[in-house]
Amino acid sequence: MGPFELNTTISNLRNLRESDLSAYDAVYLGNIYCRIFEDNFLECLDDLKEGIARVKGQGLRAYVTSYAAPRNDVLPKVQKALETAAAAGADAVEVHNLGVLRMVHEQFPGMPAHVGGFANVYTDAGAEVLKEYGAVRFTPNYEISLDEVGAITSGVGMPAELVVHGKMPLGVSDYCFLLEYEQKWPEKCPTLCQKNLFLKQGDWAMRSVGKGVLSGKDVCMLEHLPALIAAGHNVFRIEAAYETPAYRLNIAQIYRAALEQAAAGGDGTVDESAWNTIREHTAIGLCNGFYFGRTGAEYVGKRMQSVVAC
Amino acid sequence: MVKAAVENGANAIYVGARGWSRRRDAYELSDEKIHEAIAIAHSGGAKIRVAINTNMQSCEIPALLEKMEKFVGWGIDGAIMTDVGAIAQVHRRFPYLVLHASIGANILNNEDVKFYRSIGVSQVVADTKLTLRELASREADIDVGIEVLIHANNCYTYLGKCWMSPYIRLERTADDFGKDVFRGSPNRGGLDYRVCLEQWELLDDKALLEPVITLKNDAFFYLDDIPPLLDLGVHCLKIQGREYPVPLVGSIVRFYRELIDTYLAKPAEQPFDLTPWRSRLEAIQAERDSKRSGMTLVLLNEARQPVPQGA
């Protein structure tokens, strides 16, 4: 790995084919929320095989993710996806469920496991346990601060993967309320949840993807990259599973340039045109998530946001 | 409340240690009160388990172990916890203490149960979304007890995998003992603003698709499922309710105590008629619903208050 890794998530082969990944180092394949998401890699295993080959063919690392909340009836399918990932040469699997981590550890001992954000890593002691189960990287629970993340990485010696841009997961459900309404709308499942749907109440807004709830605002850590690099972080994710190929490319290009500059000791100054591009791709506004120990929808930094909605 | 629960027939009571459980401080007990609760429960033949089921910070684990040392010395019968690291450390330090994995651990499948077993858990709380069929499909060779919530809340999202509330409002403060309090984050021990219970509009970009969306969220009482659960061999049925008034909690405990005892006392071949129980439960439910909706309005209002400067 170079001085840093920039990665993203892609749910299916169509999205993968449509996406220019030149600004990325690695890609997670699969949709963690819903089994019937349009041609989800985790259900369409031939597509997954092709996806891994396609990503690796571009010189990138191919990771395979897994469901955020798998129940017993899903485990056989998870098992098959893990087998496919191993056979097709995936570079790692991402697990959000500790039972699935156990499966990977027991059945695929050589496969690096990345612990996902829904696995609830809040403490160094927790990360230590997961390390014993083969975890080599973790995404901290989204609601902990950078100070807390630092306490974990320094205590355990395991790198953290940080979401630096995109809509942060806020919850996962077993129930898709969109299905109650879809007969009234022209768009249907399994593509309905890919529309730009927002739940709004007064100033509050959250993005709905059916079985998942994401932040309405886009997490944006662009002006804080030098501090992240200085703190020793080197794995960064653009959370774009439900975004357009243009979002995936444009945002990644901005972050790649900014990370290269920060890694070379730059002060983090970003060209105004980059901010304009970010603004074009942001429906509600920007936030910093919980990285600064404050309300998740707040933005901290020089780049002030109009405080309109959460 | 501990006294009322014991007198109405509870076999075990969970008490939240102040600053360390999944409720706001008004529904938690100081260490001294926990000491008293142990005496009350034990004199009534019941067990006391301490809820340390917040997701704490790394730096707080030494303080947790110190607290546990005290509770174990006082004779607690178990603890319910969420953070896997804290569980592993408590198990290492107190290997004979019975540890339960909390609802916040979001245990969904047999492999999860095996994982928690391996770090020292001997009883797990089943997620409220699991069906009877799923509970029945549990692998028989897993040496772990199961605990089923029979009065609780079934949120839109999985418990322990939701941070909608702190996304809207998070106020970080410290309590009188210097313990950090994350008001707005249920997973971190603060209160939950229940923002999911708002009436939402659904928009496609800027266009209104639906004027009112209600995310599914049911506060439930099990009734029809009680006999099958007992038939399945579930030995621990749990009533969630420490935020409700003491008389209401007493009524709920009494209702289930009598229902369970009556069912278990009847000959196996004799049918069991739930009709009289249903009407009795309706009255309890009406009271619970009224209290709950009042609390929800207060919380939603609090969620809209600005976070004080410096918090």
HADDOCK unambig.tbl for C-alpha pairs under 7 A between the chains (distance, minus, plus):
assign (segid A and resid 70 and name CA) (segid B and resid 108 and name CA) 6.74 0.50 0.50
assign (segid A and resid 71 and name CA) (segid B and resid 108 and name CA) 5.16 0.50 0.50
assign (segid A and resid 71 and name CA) (segid B and resid 109 and name CA) 5.00 0.50 0.50
assign (segid A and resid 72 and name CA) (segid B and resid 109 and name CA) 4.82 0.50 0.50
assign (segid A and resid 72 and name CA) (segid B and resid 110 and name CA) 6.58 0.50 0.50
assign (segid A and resid 98 and name CA) (segid B and resid 112 and name CA) 5.72 0.50 0.50
assign (segid A and resid 98 and name CA) (segid B and resid 115 and name CA) 6.64 0.50 0.50
assign (segid A and resid 99 and name CA) (segid B and resid 111 and name CA) 4.13 0.50 0.50
assign (segid A and resid 99 and name CA) (segid B and resid 112 and name CA) 3.80 0.50 0.50
assign (segid A and resid 99 and name CA) (segid B and resid 115 and name CA) 5.93 0.50 0.50
assign (segid A and resid 100 and name CA) (segid B and resid 111 and name CA) 6.81 0.50 0.50
assign (segid A and resid 102 and name CA) (segid B and resid 111 and name CA) 6.94 0.50 0.50
assign (segid A and resid 102 and name CA) (segid B and resid 115 and name CA) 6.47 0.50 0.50
assign (segid A and resid 118 and name CA) (segid B and resid 161 and name CA) 6.23 0.50 0.50
assign (segid A and resid 122 and name CA) (segid B and resid 55 and name CA) 6.40 0.50 0.50
assign (segid A and resid 122 and name CA) (segid B and resid 56 and name CA) 6.88 0.50 0.50
assign (segid A and resid 122 and name CA) (segid B and resid 57 and name CA) 6.38 0.50 0.50
assign (segid A and resid 123 and name CA) (segid B and resid 57 and name CA) 5.61 0.50 0.50
assign (segid A and resid 123 and name CA) (segid B and resid 58 and name CA) 4.41 0.50 0.50
assign (segid A and resid 123 and name CA) (segid B and resid 85 and name CA) 6.75 0.50 0.50
assign (segid A and resid 124 and name CA) (segid B and resid 58 and name CA) 5.50 0.50 0.50
assign (segid A and resid 125 and name CA) (segid B and resid 58 and name CA) 6.88 0.50 0.50
assign (segid A and resid 125 and name CA) (segid B and resid 85 and name CA) 4.07 0.50 0.50
assign (segid A and resid 125 and name CA) (segid B and resid 86 and name CA) 6.52 0.50 0.50
assign (segid A and resid 126 and name CA) (segid B and resid 83 and name CA) 6.51 0.50 0.50
assign (segid A and resid 126 and name CA) (segid B and resid 84 and name CA) 5.03 0.50 0.50
assign (segid A and resid 126 and name CA) (segid B and resid 85 and name CA) 3.46 0.50 0.50
assign (segid A and resid 126 and name CA) (segid B and resid 86 and name CA) 6.89 0.50 0.50
assign (segid A and resid 129 and name CA) (segid B and resid 85 and name CA) 6.16 0.50 0.50
assign (segid A and resid 143 and name CA) (segid B and resid 163 and name CA) 6.98 0.50 0.50
assign (segid A and resid 148 and name CA) (segid B and resid 57 and name CA) 6.95 0.50 0.50
assign (segid A and resid 151 and name CA) (segid B and resid 58 and name CA) 6.85 0.50 0.50
assign (segid A and resid 170 and name CA) (segid B and resid 162 and name CA) 5.49 0.50 0.50
assign (segid A and resid 170 and name CA) (segid B and resid 163 and name CA) 5.02 0.50 0.50
assign (segid A and resid 170 and name CA) (segid B and resid 164 and name CA) 5.31 0.50 0.50
assign (segid A and resid 171 and name CA) (segid B and resid 157 and name CA) 5.88 0.50 0.50
assign (segid A and resid 171 and name CA) (segid B and resid 161 and name CA) 5.50 0.50 0.50
assign (segid A and resid 171 and name CA) (segid B and resid 162 and name CA) 4.11 0.50 0.50
assign (segid A and resid 171 and name CA) (segid B and resid 163 and name CA) 6.29 0.50 0.50
assign (segid A and resid 171 and name CA) (segid B and resid 164 and name CA) 6.84 0.50 0.50
assign (segid A and resid 172 and name CA) (segid B and resid 157 and name CA) 5.20 0.50 0.50
assign (segid A and resid 172 and name CA) (segid B and resid 158 and name CA) 6.15 0.50 0.50
assign (segid A and resid 172 and name CA) (segid B and resid 161 and name CA) 6.43 0.50 0.50
assign (segid A and resid 172 and name CA) (segid B and resid 162 and name CA) 6.85 0.50 0.50
assign (segid A and resid 173 and name CA) (segid B and resid 156 and name CA) 6.02 0.50 0.50
assign (segid A and resid 173 and name CA) (segid B and resid 157 and name CA) 4.18 0.50 0.50
assign (segid A and resid 173 and name CA) (segid B and resid 158 and name CA) 5.64 0.50 0.50
assign (segid A and resid 195 and name CA) (segid B and resid 204 and name CA) 6.91 0.50 0.50
assign (segid A and resid 196 and name CA) (segid B and resid 204 and name CA) 5.49 0.50 0.50
assign (segid A and resid 196 and name CA) (segid B and resid 205 and name CA) 5.41 0.50 0.50
assign (segid A and resid 197 and name CA) (segid B and resid 202 and name CA) 6.71 0.50 0.50
assign (segid A and resid 197 and name CA) (segid B and resid 203 and name CA) 5.52 0.50 0.50
assign (segid A and resid 197 and name CA) (segid B and resid 204 and name CA) 4.62 0.50 0.50
assign (segid A and resid 197 and name CA) (segid B and resid 205 and name CA) 6.23 0.50 0.50
assign (segid A and resid 198 and name CA) (segid B and resid 202 and name CA) 5.67 0.50 0.50
assign (segid A and resid 198 and name CA) (segid B and resid 203 and name CA) 5.10 0.50 0.50
assign (segid A and resid 198 and name CA) (segid B and resid 204 and name CA) 6.47 0.50 0.50
assign (segid A and resid 199 and name CA) (segid B and resid 200 and name CA) 5.72 0.50 0.50
assign (segid A and resid 199 and name CA) (segid B and resid 201 and name CA) 5.55 0.50 0.50
assign (segid A and resid 199 and name CA) (segid B and resid 202 and name CA) 4.78 0.50 0.50
assign (segid A and resid 199 and name CA) (segid B and resid 203 and name CA) 6.46 0.50 0.50
assign (segid A and resid 200 and name CA) (segid B and resid 200 and name CA) 5.44 0.50 0.50
assign (segid A and resid 200 and name CA) (segid B and resid 201 and name CA) 5.06 0.50 0.50
assign (segid A and resid 200 and name CA) (segid B and resid 202 and name CA) 6.36 0.50 0.50
assign (segid A and resid 201 and name CA) (segid B and resid 200 and name CA) 5.22 0.50 0.50
assign (segid A and resid 201 and name CA) (segid B and resid 201 and name CA) 6.25 0.50 0.50
assign (segid A and resid 294 and name CA) (segid B and resid 170 and name CA) 6.01 0.50 0.50
assign (segid A and resid 295 and name CA) (segid B and resid 166 and name CA) 5.79 0.50 0.50
assign (segid A and resid 295 and name CA) (segid B and resid 167 and name CA) 5.47 0.50 0.50
assign (segid A and resid 295 and name CA) (segid B and resid 168 and name CA) 6.32 0.50 0.50
assign (segid A and resid 295 and name CA) (segid B and resid 169 and name CA) 5.03 0.50 0.50
assign (segid A and resid 295 and name CA) (segid B and resid 170 and name CA) 4.43 0.50 0.50
assign (segid A and resid 296 and name CA) (segid B and resid 166 and name CA) 6.21 0.50 0.50
assign (segid A and resid 296 and name CA) (segid B and resid 167 and name CA) 3.99 0.50 0.50
assign (segid A and resid 296 and name CA) (segid B and resid 168 and name CA) 6.62 0.50 0.50
assign (segid A and resid 297 and name CA) (segid B and resid 167 and name CA) 5.40 0.50 0.50
assign (segid A and resid 297 and name CA) (segid B and resid 168 and name CA) 6.27 0.50 0.50
assign (segid A and resid 310 and name CA) (segid B and resid 168 and name CA) 6.38 0.50 0.50
